[in-house]
Amino acid sequence: MTNKWYHYVAAFAAALFLTNTIPHFVKGICGDRFPTPFADPPGRGLSDPLTNMMWALFNLALGYVLLRVSRFSWRDTVMAVVFLLGVAFTGLMLSTHFAGKTPV
């Protein structure tokens, strides 16, 4: 089965959402406040743990759907590289965006 260009885009997007799940899920289950798009100001203010859990679950669900749409397989080397590039891109972006935004 041959993958089309949009399968690779879906795999990259899936990586974005699945990687973004991690900090919100961890902060939510730890009971910590953390920035979400629903905070004031969006993405900078701190949201409560429940909001973070809901945002994490939304990201997880959307990432899963996109992963299914992409027809992802670790056996497809190009697909795996595209997915891992999405994880790396998101991780680097989030690490700079969230630097210094949460209390210790």
Secondary structure as UniProt FT lines:
FT   HELIX           5..30
FT   STRAND          34..35
FT   TURN            37..38
FT   TURN            42..44
FT   STRAND          46..47
FT   HELIX           49..70
FT   TURN            74..75
FT   HELIX           77..97
FT   TURN            99..100
//
